[in-house]
């Protein structure tokens, strides 16, 4: 651009001519060209010399205007940095204040975050307001700040209120490791188990606790193992085993050594033992379904097999009759047969020695104990063959005739010489009276040598004269 006054070159962005100081007036290209054309046209027509005084005056006026604008520009330029500096100072001050405030607030927040008492109050307030999940979160952080019982209890109570009983139990068990004497911890655990209807959990807690009074506090959740009427061991003829347990529950048992369950035998009465090894296992289940420990007793049973009874008269040929009998312990019963068969408890019971039959006879004796155990049998074979002067049939007739002579009616009755008997002085036929095929119970005796007649008392084993 050129100055219109001095035609000097003006750099771009200048407002005044650097040579003459003329203010630069910017007009449109159209106006400049028009003005130049007018000036050229005027000059070409008039060929007049310009009025220098007017030009000088114009320059002076222009300089004044330039000077005034320059001063204004200087004043404006001087004011601008001052305003800008104040704004930045204010902004910087605000930022510094915010930073300091943030640091203070952050410091307080951090201090409270790591303050045990503050976090405890915060968790307690959240718990009291019913915001249990927030209380759990805060209480978990609280327990990381210190191993304190009240913090663990607050966390457990928050879990309980939120119905997270498993988590509460875990926290309370952890607290028990450090505070085993605090019974309130046990109470809270029991309440959790009750809420879950977990009676077995309560029973395990009681069994594993270090508090000896806990079983008394929660006796309903204790199931005591059954007791046996007989300790384990080896026995001869033991009584049946009795089981007992306190309460109104039920005892279950097995006899093969397996673990008893509710599907096992239900105890209803004494359990008999068999010969050999007996393994009895029993449990007790109380009213709440708590299963006791298993108790197992082992019994080796050696049944008392009685000794065979001892014969009073050894087997053999007998010429002088003796009473047949055996010796056996008083607490054993003796049974016998006279037909060669094996005796049983349904056979005749031996009570006292009895008469020896005439001729051949066989008797088998056994001892039986209170458990029904039977001894080995003992067999006695006798052959009573007496040297007589009076025949057997004559002795039978003599008794019948004697009774008739005394006025007795013997019609329909018969008399049989069946046994032999001997006292210190005589030897006799013992003759039984029958009415038809039935014995009347009366017995008589005839001396085998003299033929004398006697009455015979079977109970007293004694002969008396007619």
C-alpha positions in Angstrom: 0.0 0.0 0.0 1.2 3.6 -0.7 0.7 6.7 1.3 -1.6 9.1 -0.5 0.4 12.1 0.8 4.0 11.1 0.2 3.6 8.0 -1.8 5.8 6.1 0.6 5.3 2.3 1.0 3.2 1.4 4.0 3.6 -2.2 5.4 0.5 -4.2 5.9 -1.1 -3.7 9.3 0.1 -0.1 9.9 -2.4 2.6 10.6 -0.1 5.6 9.9 2.5 6.3 7.2 6.0 5.6 8.6 7.4 8.5 6.6 4.9 11.4 6.9 2.7 10.1 9.6 -0.4 10.4 7.5 -3.4 8.3 8.8 -4.3 5.5 6.6 -7.9 5.6 5.4 -9.1 2.5 3.9 -11.8 2.7 1.3 -13.1 0.3 -1.2 -11.2 -0.3 -4.4 -14.0 1.3 -6.4 -13.8 4.6 -4.5 -10.1 4.8 -4.8 -10.1 4.3 -8.5 -12.9 6.8 -8.9 -11.1 9.4 -6.8 -7.9 8.9 -8.8 -9.8 9.2 -12.0 -11.4 12.4 -10.8 -8.1 13.8 -9.7 -6.4 12.9 -13.0 -9.3 14.4 -14.9 -9.1 17.6 -12.9 -5.4 17.9 -13.3 -5.6 17.3 -17.0 -8.2 20.1 -17.4 -7.0 22.8 -15.2 -3.2 22.1 -15.2 -3.2 24.1 -12.0 -0.5 23.9 -9.3 -1.9 22.5 -6.1 -2.3 24.8 -3.1 0.5 23.8 -0.9 -0.8 25.7 2.0 -3.9 23.6 2.0 -1.8 20.5 1.8 0.4 21.7 4.7 -2.8 22.5 6.7 -4.1 19.1 5.8 -0.9 17.5 7.0 -1.1 19.4 10.3 -4.6 18.4 10.9 -3.7 14.8 9.9 -0.8 14.8 12.3 -3.0 16.0 15.1 -5.5 13.3 14.4 -2.7 10.8 14.2 -1.1 12.0 17.4 -4.5 11.9 19.2 -5.3 8.4 18.0 -1.8 7.2 18.8 -2.2 8.5 22.4 -5.6 6.8 22.6 -4.1 3.6 21.3 -1.2 3.8 23.8 -3.7 4.3 26.6 -5.8 1.4 25.3 -2.7 -0.8 25.0 -1.6 0.1 28.5 -5.0 -0.7 30.0 -5.4 -4.1 28.3 -2.5 -6.0 30.0 -3.6 -4.7 33.4 -7.2 -6.0 33.0 -5.9 -9.3 31.7 -3.5 -9.7 34.6 -6.3 -9.0 37.1 -8.5 -11.7 35.6 -5.7 -14.3 35.7 -4.9 -13.3 39.3 -8.5 -13.8 40.3 -8.7 -17.1 38.5 -5.5 -18.3 40.0 -6.7 -17.3 43.4 -9.9 -19.2 42.9 -8.0 -22.3 41.7 -5.6 -22.1 44.7 -8.6 -21.7 47.1 -10.3 -24.7 45.5 -7.1 -26.8 45.7 -6.6 -26.0 49.3 -10.3 -26.7 50.1 -10.1 -29.9 48.2 -7.0 -31.0 50.1 -8.6 -30.2 53.4 -11.8 -32.0 52.5 -9.9 -34.9 51.1 -7.7 -35.1 54.1 -10.7 -35.1 56.4 -12.4 -37.8 54.2 -9.3 -40.0 54.2 -8.9 -39.5 58.0 -12.5 -40.6 58.5 -12.2 -43.5 56.1 -9.4 -44.9 58.2 -10.9 -44.0 61.6 -12.2 -47.0 63.4 -14.6 -45.0 65.6 -16.0 -43.0 62.7 -16.6 -46.1 60.6 -18.2 -47.8 63.6 -20.6 -44.9 64.1 -21.3 -44.8 60.3 -22.1 -48.6 60.2 -24.2 -48.3 63.3 -26.2 -45.4 61.8 -26.7 -47.4 58.6 -27.8 -50.4 60.6 -30.2 -48.3 62.7 -31.7 -46.8 59.6 -32.4 -50.2 58.1 -29.9 -49.9 55.3 -28.3 -53.3 56.1 -26.4 -53.7 52.9 -24.6 -50.4 53.4 -24.0 -51.4 57.0 -22.5 -54.7 55.9 -20.2 -52.9 53.4 -19.1 -50.4 56.1 -18.7 -53.0 58.8 -16.6 -55.2 56.5 -14.2 -52.2 56.1 -14.5 -51.6 59.8 -13.2 -55.1 60.6 -10.2 -54.5 58.3 -9.2 -51.5 60.5 -9.1 -53.5 63.8 -9.7 -57.0 65.2 -12.3 -55.8 67.6 -15.2 -57.9 68.9 -17.8 -55.1 68.7 -17.0 -54.6 65.0 -17.4 -58.3 64.3 -20.7 -58.4 66.2 -21.9 -55.4 64.3 -21.0 -57.1 61.0 -22.7 -60.3 62.1 -25.9 -58.4 63.2 -26.0 -56.7 59.9 -25.8 -60.0 58.1 -28.5 -61.4 60.3 -30.8 -58.4 59.6 -30.1 -59.0 55.9 -31.1 -62.7 56.4 -27.6 -63.8 55.3 -27.3 -66.3 58.1 -24.4 -68.3 56.7 -22.2 -65.2 56.4 -23.2 -64.2 60.0 -22.3 -67.7 61.3 -18.9 -67.5 59.6 -18.2 -64.1 61.2 -19.4 -65.2 64.7 -17.2 -68.4 64.6 -14.3 -66.2 63.7 -15.1 -64.0 66.7 -15.3 -67.1 68.9 -11.7 -68.0 68.2 -10.6 -64.7 69.9 -13.4 -64.5 72.4 -14.4 -68.0 73.4 -15.8 -67.0 76.8 -18.5 -64.6 75.3 -21.7 -66.6 75.6 -23.5 -63.9 73.5 -21.6 -65.1 70.5 -23.0 -68.6 71.1 -26.5 -67.1 71.5 -26.2 -65.4 68.1 -25.0 -68.5 66.4 -27.8 -70.5 67.9 -30.3 -67.9 66.7 -28.9 -68.2 63.2 -29.2 -72.0 63.2 -32.7 -71.7 64.5 -33.6 -69.3 61.7 -32.4 -72.0 59.2 -34.0 -74.8 61.1 -30.6 -76.4 61.5 -30.8 -78.3 64.7 -27.7 -80.4 63.8 -25.7 -77.2 63.5 -26.6 -76.3 67.1 -25.7 -79.7 68.3 -22.3 -79.5 66.7 -21.8 -76.1 68.2 -22.5 -77.4 71.6 -20.4 -80.5 71.2 -17.4 -78.4 70.0 -17.7 -75.5 72.4 -15.4 -74.8 75.2 -18.3 -73.7 77.4 -19.2 -76.6 79.8 -22.5 -75.0 80.6 -23.7 -74.6 77.0 -25.3 -78.1 77.0 -27.4 -77.0 79.9 -28.4 -73.7 78.2 -29.5 -75.6 75.1 -30.4 -79.0 76.4 -33.2 -79.4 73.8 -30.5 -79.6 71.2 -28.4 -82.2 73.0 -28.9 -85.9 72.3 -27.2 -88.2 74.7 -26.0 -91.5 73.4 -27.8 -94.6 74.8 -26.4 -96.5 77.7 -26.1 -100.3 77.8 -27.0 -102.5 80.8 -23.9 -104.5 80.3 -20.4 -103.4 79.4 -18.5 -105.0 76.5 -16.7 -108.2 77.5 -16.9 -112.0 77.6 -19.8 -113.5 79.4 -21.4 -116.8 80.3 -25.2 -116.8 80.0 -25.6 -113.0 80.1 -29.0 -111.5 80.5 -30.5 -109.8 77.5 -29.1 -106.3 76.9 -31.2 -103.3 77.9 -30.7 -99.8 76.3 -31.8 -96.5 77.8 -31.6 -92.8 77.0 -33.1 -89.7 78.6 -36.0 -87.9 76.9 -38.9 -89.0 74.8 -36.9 -89.7 71.6 -36.2 -93.1 70.1 -33.3 -95.5 70.2 -32.3 -97.4 67.1 -29.8 -100.2 67.0 -28.1 -102.8 64.8 -26.6 -106.2 65.7 -24.2 -106.6 62.8 -21.8 -103.8 63.6 -23.2 -101.4 60.9 -24.0 -97.8 61.6 -27.6 -97.5 62.9 -30.1 -95.1 61.3 -33.8 -94.4 61.6 -34.3 -97.4 59.3 -32.6 -99.7 61.8 -34.3 -101.7 64.5 -36.3 -99.6 66.9 -35.6 -100.5 70.4 -38.7 -101.9 72.1 -37.2 -104.2 74.8 -34.2 -106.2 75.9 -31.9 -107.6 73.2 -31.1 -111.3 73.6 -27.5 -112.4 72.9 -26.5 -115.4 70.9 -23.6 -117.7 71.4 -20.4 -116.3 70.0 -19.7 -112.7 69.0 -22.4 -110.1 69.3 -21.8 -106.4 68.1 -24.6 -104.0 69.1 -24.5 -100.4 67.9 -27.1 -97.9 69.0 -28.0 -94.2 68.6 -30.6 -92.0 70.2 -32.6 -89.4 68.3 -34.4 -86.8 70.4 -37.6 -85.0 69.8 -35.9 -82.3 67.6 -34.3 -84.9 65.4 -30.8 -84.5 66.9 -28.8 -87.7 66.5 -26.5 -88.7 69.3 -23.1 -90.2 69.0 -23.0 -93.9 68.1 -22.2 -96.3 71.0 -21.0 -99.8 70.1 -20.6 -102.7 72.6 -19.1 -106.1 71.7 -20.1 -109.2 73.7 -18.4 -112.6 73.5 -21.0 -115.0 74.8 -19.9 -118.4 76.0 -23.1 -120.1 77.0 -22.9 -122.3 80.2 -23.4 -125.8 78.8 -24.3 -127.8 82.0 -22.3 -130.8 82.9 -24.2 -134.1 82.5 -25.8 -135.3 85.6 -24.1 -138.0 87.7 -25.8 -141.4 88.0 -26.4 -142.8 91.5 -26.3 -146.3 90.1 -24.0 -147.2 87.3 -25.4 -149.2 84.4 -25.2 -152.9 84.5 -26.8 -156.1 85.8 -28.3 -155.6 89.2 -29.1 -158.4 91.6 -30.3 -156.3 94.5 -32.5 -153.4 93.6 -31.5 -149.8 94.3 -33.1 -146.4 93.8 -32.4 -144.9 90.4 -31.4 -141.2 90.4 -28.8 -138.6 89.5 -26.8 -135.8 91.1 -27.0 -132.3 89.6 -26.5 -128.7 90.7 -29.5 -127.2 92.5 -29.8 -124.4 89.9 -30.1 -126.8 87.1 -33.1 -128.8 86.1 -32.9 -132.5 85.1 -35.3 -134.1 82.6 -35.4 -137.8 81.7 -37.0 -140.4 79.5 -37.4 -144.1 80.0 -37.9 -145.2 76.4 -34.4 -144.5 75.1 -35.4 -141.1 73.5 -33.6 -137.8 74.0 -35.1 -135.8 76.9 -36.4 -132.2 76.3 -37.9 -129.7 78.7 -41.2 -131.3 77.8 -40.0 -134.6 79.3 -40.5 -135.8 82.9 -38.7 -133.6 85.3 -36.5 -135.4 87.8 -37.1 -134.5 91.4 -35.9 -137.5 93.5 -34.7 -141.0 93.2 -37.2 -143.6 92.1 -37.7 -147.3 92.1 -35.8 -149.6 89.8 -38.0 -151.6 87.4 -37.8 -155.4 87.3 -35.9 -156.8 84.3 -34.3 -154.4 81.7 -34.8 -150.7 81.7 -33.2 -147.7 80.1 -33.1 -144.1 81.4 -31.7 -141.0 79.7 -30.9 -137.9 81.8 -30.0 -134.3 80.9 -29.3 -131.1 82.8 -30.9 -127.8 81.5 -29.8 -124.3 82.7 -31.8 -121.1 82.9 -31.0 -120.2 79.3 -32.4 -123.5 78.1 -28.9 -124.9 77.4 -28.9 -128.7 77.7 -26.1 -130.9 78.9 -24.8 -133.9 77.2 -27.2 -136.8 77.9 -26.3 -139.6 80.3 -27.8 -143.0 79.7 -28.4 -145.7 82.3 -29.1 -149.3 81.3 -30.2 -151.6 84.0 -31.0 -155.3 84.2 -32.6 -156.1 87.6 -32.5 -159.9 88.1 -33.2 -160.9 91.7 -32.7 -164.3 93.3 -36.3 -164.9 94.6 -38.1 -167.7 96.4 -41.6 -166.3 95.6 -42.5 -166.0 91.9 -43.7 -162.7 90.7 -47.2 -163.9 89.7 -47.7 -165.5 93.1 -46.8 -162.2 94.8 -49.4 -160.4 92.6 -52.1 -163.0 93.5 -51.2 -162.8 97.2 -51.9 -159.0 97.3 -55.2 -159.4 95.5 -56.3 -162.2 97.8 -55.2 -160.3 100.9 -57.3 -157.2 99.9 -60.4 -159.4 99.3 -60.0 -161.0 102.7 -60.2 -157.7 104.3 -63.5 -156.9 102.6 -62.2 -154.8 99.7 -63.8 -155.1 96.3 -61.1 -156.0 93.8 -63.3 -156.6 90.9 -62.0 -154.8 87.9 -58.7 -154.1 89.5 -55.4 -155.6 88.7 -52.1 -155.8 90.5 -48.7 -155.8 88.8 -45.2 -156.4 90.2 -43.2 -153.7 88.4 -40.3 -152.7 90.6 -37.8 -154.0 93.1 -37.0 -152.5 96.4 -34.6 -153.2 99.2 -34.1 -151.9 102.7 -31.6 -153.0 105.2 -33.4 -156.2 106.1 -35.5 -157.3 103.2 -35.9 -157.2 99.4 -39.4 -156.8 97.9 -41.5 -156.9 94.9 -43.2 -153.6 94.6 -46.7 -154.1 93.2 -48.9 -151.3 91.7 -52.7 -151.3 91.7 -54.6 -150.5 88.5 -58.2 -149.8 87.9 -58.5 -150.8 84.3 -55.5 -149.1 82.6 -55.1 -146.4 85.1 -53.0 -146.5 88.2 -54.8 -145.9 91.4 -51.6 -144.8 93.1 -51.6 -147.5 95.7 -48.6 -149.7 96.0 -47.9 -152.9 97.9 -44.8 -154.9 98.8 -44.1 -158.7 99.0 -40.9 -160.1 100.4 -39.2 -162.1 97.6 -38.0 -164.7 100.0 -40.7 -165.1 102.7 -43.8 -163.9 100.8 -44.8 -161.6 103.6 -47.2 -158.8 102.5 -46.8 -155.1 103.2 -48.2 -151.7 102.3 -45.7 -149.5 100.5 -45.4 -145.7 100.7 -43.9 -144.4 97.5 -43.2 -140.9 99.1 -41.4 -142.4 102.2 -40.0 -145.4 100.4 -41.2 -147.4 103.4 -43.0 -150.8 103.9 -45.6 -151.3 106.6 -47.4 -154.5 107.5 -51.1 -155.0 106.8 
